């Protein structure tokens, strides 16, 4: 695994009218580009993810995985707005020489994709064999495949959508309300909103999992329990776990970014936008996902030309796209096998 930092020193105009006076992208790579540059796998990460794809998607990426550095060149970029090395709210604003904090501008999925495009050109990558992402990462991948339909040969998206739903926006807004309720929110301090962030993540877990998940994993063994329930300590644990590695400013920013996702904005329609995708596409849904229900993946599938749909069963709801990697890997292998049967060119 190699770590890299790309610095862009020009002004970068954002979709909603503001701009960044330059930005940095932290990214990691595994493996080497082969002679004809046909083995590039580009990964887009989810809301609180980072560029170390071998860490959070180890079932798909690594020496014994379907995408391995012995055969593939794997790249994953930490998105702007995040806190894992790329420019975000805690970064220094070159105009003020102070951290951005709440002055960090609103960014959209298209702004993120624009930075990926700049990096791609800097790296002189002219062809991506497979572009893959789940959740917020899937939103990026879809947008990029529409903007640059001839760039990627294969597109794999998991547990994502073509427009962020009112249900998804409501969950995100509720989490931001929890952050706002923290009396420290808005302070120019890296720890501002920490308690609110902990509560926000606990709220988010209810959408990442579902009733059956909690019933199976957090039920009490003792009928006499009246306090300190497993479910209670689990919520506290998950909130603290995110707090240990993230900050409220980035969480706020990227939840807004997710809300902005709409493939039809400024275009004829969402359906026509999806029809622009030329990549051979696999759409993967998780049967128990209540945040990005399978109806959203089926909708995407119905409007892409060269597409297959796979629905995996999972106890873990939306998080199934991160947990059930053996099932996703099997689906991807079947995808490439089917593609070969159709005699469509592929290097996987």
C-alpha positions in Angstrom: 0.0 0.0 0.0 1.5 3.3 -1.1 0.2 6.7 0.3 0.2 9.7 -1.9 -0.8 13.4 -1.6 -1.9 15.4 -4.6 -1.9 19.2 -4.3 -4.0 21.3 -6.7 -2.9 24.9 -6.5 -5.5 26.5 -8.7 -8.9 27.9 -7.8 -11.6 25.2 -7.9 -15.1 26.4 -8.6 -17.8 24.5 -6.8 -21.2 23.6 -8.2 -23.2 25.7 -5.8 -21.2 28.9 -6.5 -18.4 29.0 -4.0 -14.8 28.0 -4.6 -11.8 26.4 -3.0 -8.5 28.2 -3.3 -6.8 24.9 -4.1 -7.2 21.6 -2.5 -5.4 18.4 -1.5 -6.3 14.8 -2.1 -5.0 12.0 0.0 -5.0 8.7 -1.9 -3.6 5.2 -1.7 -2.6 2.7 -4.3 -2.0 -1.1 -4.4 -0.2 -2.9 -7.1 1.2 -1.6 -10.4 -0.3 -0.5 -13.7 0.4 -3.2 -16.4 1.9 -2.7 -19.8 -1.3 -1.7 -21.6 -2.9 0.0 -18.5 -5.9 -2.4 -18.6 -5.9 -3.4 -14.9 -6.9 -0.2 -13.1 -9.5 -0.6 -10.4 -10.8 2.7 -9.0 -12.7 2.6 -5.7 -15.0 5.3 -4.4 -15.6 5.2 -0.6 -18.6 5.8 1.5 -19.5 8.6 4.0 -17.0 8.1 6.7 -14.6 5.9 4.7 -11.0 6.6 3.8 -8.5 5.7 1.1 -7.3 2.5 2.7 -9.7 0.2 0.9 -7.8 -2.9 1.9 -8.9 -2.0 5.5 -12.6 -1.4 5.2 -13.3 -3.7 2.1 -10.7 -6.4 2.8 -13.1 -9.1 1.5 -12.8 -7.5 -2.0 -9.4 -6.0 -1.9 -6.1 -7.7 -0.9 -3.7 -10.4 -1.9 -6.3 -13.2 -1.6 -9.3 -11.2 -2.8 -11.0 -10.8 -6.1 -9.2 -7.5 -6.7 -5.6 -8.1 -5.7 -2.4 -6.1 -6.1 -0.7 -9.0 -7.9 -3.0 -8.5 -10.9 -4.5 -5.1 -10.5 -3.6 -1.5 -9.9 -6.1 -0.3 -7.2 -6.6 3.3 -6.3 -8.9 4.9 -3.7 -9.1 8.6 -3.0 -10.2 10.3 0.2 -12.9 12.7 -0.8 -12.8 16.5 -0.1 -14.8 17.4 2.9 -13.5 14.3 4.8 -10.8 14.2 7.5 -8.3 11.5 6.3 -5.8 13.8 4.6 -7.9 15.5 1.9 -9.0 19.1 2.2 -11.9 19.4 4.7 -13.3 21.6 7.3 -10.4 21.2 9.7 -7.9 22.0 6.9 -6.2 25.4 6.8 -7.9 27.9 4.6 -5.1 29.4 2.5 -7.0 32.8 2.4 -7.3 33.2 6.2 -4.4 30.9 7.4 -6.9 29.4 9.9 -8.9 26.2 9.8 -12.2 26.5 7.8 -14.4 25.0 10.4 -18.0 26.1 9.6 -16.9 28.3 6.7 -16.0 25.3 4.7 -18.1 25.6 1.5 -21.0 23.3 0.6 -19.8 20.6 -1.8 -21.8 18.2 -4.0 -21.2 14.8 -5.4 -20.3 16.5 -8.7 -17.7 18.6 -6.9 -16.1 15.4 -5.6 -16.2 13.8 -9.0 -14.6 16.9 -10.4 -11.6 16.5 -8.1 -11.3 12.8 -9.0 -11.2 13.9 -12.7 -8.4 16.4 -12.0 -6.4 13.7 -10.2 -7.1 11.1 -13.0 -5.7 13.5 -15.6 -2.7 14.3 -13.4 -1.9 10.6 -13.2 -2.4 10.2 -17.0 -5.0 7.5 -16.5 -7.0 7.2 -19.8 -9.0 4.1 -19.1 -10.4 2.6 -15.9 -11.1 -1.1 -16.1 -13.5 -1.1 -13.2 -15.1 1.7 -11.2 -16.7 0.5 -8.0 -18.4 2.1 -5.0 -21.1 1.6 -2.4 -23.5 4.1 -0.8 -22.0 7.6 -1.1 -19.2 5.9 -3.2 -21.8 4.5 -5.5 -23.3 8.0 -5.9 -19.9 9.2 -7.0 -19.4 6.3 -9.4 -22.7 6.8 -11.1 -22.1 10.5 -11.5 -18.6 9.9 -13.0 -19.9 7.2 -15.3 -22.5 9.7 -16.7 -20.0 12.5 -17.1 -17.3 10.3 -18.7 -19.2 7.4 -20.3 -16.2 6.1 -22.2 -13.7 6.3 -19.4 -14.6 3.1 -17.5 -15.2 -0.3 -19.0 -17.0 -1.8 -16.0 -19.1 -0.1 -13.3 -20.1 -1.8 -10.1 -22.3 0.0 -7.6 -23.6 -1.3 -4.3 -26.4 -0.1 -2.1 -26.8 3.3 -3.7 -29.3 5.4 -5.6 -29.8 7.8 -8.5 -31.3 10.5 -6.2 -31.1 10.7 -2.5 -34.5 10.0 -1.1 -36.7 12.1 1.2 -36.2 9.2 3.7 -32.4 9.4 3.4 -32.5 13.2 3.7 -34.7 13.0 6.8 -32.2 10.6 8.5 -29.3 12.9 7.7 -31.2 16.0 8.8 -32.1 14.3 12.1 -28.4 13.5 12.6 -27.5 17.2 11.9 -30.2 18.2 14.4 -28.4 16.1 17.0 -25.1 17.8 16.2 -26.8 21.3 16.4 -28.1 20.4 19.8 -24.5 20.1 21.1 -23.8 23.5 22.8 -20.3 23.4 21.5 -21.3 23.1 17.8 -20.0 26.0 15.8 -17.1 26.7 18.1 -13.8 27.1 16.2 -12.4 24.0 17.8 -11.7 20.5 16.3 -13.7 18.9 19.1 -16.8 21.1 18.5 -20.0 19.1 18.3 -18.4 15.9 19.6 -21.3 14.9 21.8 -23.7 15.7 19.1 -21.7 13.6 16.6 -21.9 10.6 19.0 -25.6 10.9 19.1 -25.8 11.4 15.4 -23.9 8.2 14.7 -26.2 6.3 17.1 -29.2 7.6 15.0 -27.4 6.6 11.8 -27.0 3.0 13.1 -30.7 2.6 13.0 -30.7 3.2 9.3 -27.5 1.2 8.6 -29.0 -1.9 10.3 -32.7 -2.8 10.9 -35.1 -4.3 13.4 -34.0 -7.9 12.7 -30.3 -7.0 13.1 -30.9 -5.6 16.6 -33.2 -8.5 17.5 -30.5 -11.0 16.5 -27.5 -9.3 18.0 -28.8 -7.1 20.9 -31.6 -9.1 22.6 -31.3 -9.7 26.3 -30.5 -13.1 27.8 -32.0 -12.2 31.2 -35.7 -11.5 31.4 -35.1 -9.4 34.6 -32.9 -6.8 32.9 -34.3 -3.3 33.4 -31.4 -1.1 32.5 -28.0 -1.1 30.8 -29.5 -3.0 27.9 -27.2 -4.5 25.2 -28.9 -2.3 22.6 -28.2 0.8 24.8 -24.5 0.0 25.2 -24.2 -0.9 21.5 -25.5 2.6 20.6 -23.1 4.2 23.0 -20.2 2.1 21.6 -21.0 2.9 17.9 -21.2 6.6 18.7 -17.9 6.6 20.5 -16.3 4.5 17.8 -16.9 7.1 15.2 -16.0 9.9 17.5 -12.6 8.4 17.9 -11.9 8.7 14.2 -14.0 11.5 12.7 -15.2 15.0 13.5 -18.6 16.7 13.5 -17.7 19.2 10.8 -16.8 16.6 8.2 -19.8 14.5 9.1 -22.1 17.6 8.7 -20.5 18.5 5.4 -20.6 15.0 3.8 -24.1 14.3 5.0 -25.2 17.5 3.1 -23.1 16.3 0.1 -25.1 13.0 0.1 -28.4 14.9 0.3 -27.3 16.9 -2.9 -27.1 13.7 -5.0 -29.5 13.9 -8.0 -28.4 12.6 -11.3 -31.1 14.6 -13.0 -30.1 18.1 -11.8 -29.5 20.4 -14.7 -30.2 17.5 -17.1 -33.2 16.3 -19.1 -34.1 13.6 -16.5 -32.6 11.0 -14.2 -33.7 8.3 -16.6 -31.9 9.9 -19.6 -28.9 10.5 -17.5 -28.6 6.8 -16.6 -29.0 5.9 -20.2 -25.8 7.8 -21.0 -23.8 5.2 -19.1 -21.8 3.1 -21.5 -19.9 0.9 -19.0 -20.9 -2.7 -18.5 -22.7 -2.3 -15.2 -23.5 -4.4 -12.2 -26.0 -3.1 -9.7 -26.0 -4.8 -6.3 -28.8 -4.4 -3.7 -29.0 -5.6 -0.1 -32.4 -7.2 0.6 -32.7 -5.8 4.1 -31.4 -2.3 3.4 -33.9 0.3 4.8 -31.7 3.3 4.0 -31.1 2.5 0.3 -33.9 0.0 -0.3 -33.6 -2.4 -3.3 -36.3 -0.5 -5.1 -33.7 2.2 -5.7 -31.2 -0.2 -7.2 -33.9 -1.8 -9.4 -34.8 1.6 -10.7 -31.2 2.3 -11.6 -31.0 -1.1 -13.3 -34.1 -0.4 -15.4 -32.5 2.6 -17.1 -28.9 1.4 -17.9 -28.2 -0.3 -21.2 -25.7 -3.0 -20.4 -26.6 -4.0 -16.9 -27.0 -6.9 -14.5 -28.7 -6.8 -11.1 -27.8 -8.9 -8.1 -29.6 -8.8 -4.8 -27.9 -10.3 -1.8 -29.5 -11.4 1.4 -28.1 -10.1 4.7 -29.1 -9.6 8.3 -27.1 -6.4 8.4 -29.2 -4.0 6.3 -27.3 -1.2 4.5 -24.1 -2.3 6.2 -24.4 -5.5 4.3 -22.4 -4.0 1.5 -19.5 -3.8 3.8 -20.1 -7.0 5.9 -21.2 -9.5 3.3 -18.1 -9.3 1.1 -18.0 -13.0 0.3 -21.5 -12.7 -1.2 -20.5 -9.5 -3.1 -17.3 -11.1 -4.4 -19.3 -14.1 -5.6 -21.7 -11.7 -7.4 -18.9 -9.8 -9.0 -17.2 -13.1 -10.2 -20.6 -14.1 -11.8 -20.8 -10.6 -13.4 -17.5 -11.0 -15.1 -18.2 -14.6 -16.1 -21.5 -13.5 -17.7 -19.7 -10.7 -19.5 -17.2 -13.2 -20.9 -20.0 -15.4 -22.1 -21.4 -12.4 -24.0 -18.0 -12.0 -25.5 -17.6 -8.5 -24.2 -14.0 -7.5 -23.7 -12.7 -7.6 -20.1 -9.3 -7.9 -18.4 -10.6 -9.3 -15.1 
